[in-house]
Amino acid sequence: MIAVIFTSQRTKYTEGYSDFNEKLEAIANNMSGFIKQESVRQENGFGISISYWENMESAKEFKQIPLHIEAQQKGKTHYYEWYDVKVCAVNKHYTFNIKN
């Protein structure tokens, strides 16, 4: 499994941001190799999003989607003060859930 970890600091500019997110999430959800995404954002604009993929090829395929490329450019010019991306292999995974 591959994890793509995206940490960022948002600007105050929001026009079109939610639309990009919704469309990209829908595309990812329908892609072969996509597992899930987890995201959090603080009130000050700092956020972390992690997408999980079955393999590196699937993660790379998503990166090359034209809408994703457009969103990256808009992110650099409008949506983010900065961002950082890490692509990692997940070597171990386990879950604890007190409710189960």
GITAWO-V753038 format. One line per field, one symbol per residue. ss: DSSP state (a for helix, b for strand, c for the rest). burial: + if it has 24 or more other C-alpha atoms within 12 Angstrom, else -. Layout:
ss = ???
burial = ???
This chain:
ss = cbbbbbbbbbccccccaaaaaaaaaaaaaccccbbbbbbbbccccbbbbbbbbccaaaaaaaaccaaaaaaaaaaaaaabbbbbbbbbbccccccccccc
burial = -+++++++++---------++--++--+----++-+----------+-+++++----+++-++----+--++--+---++------+-------------
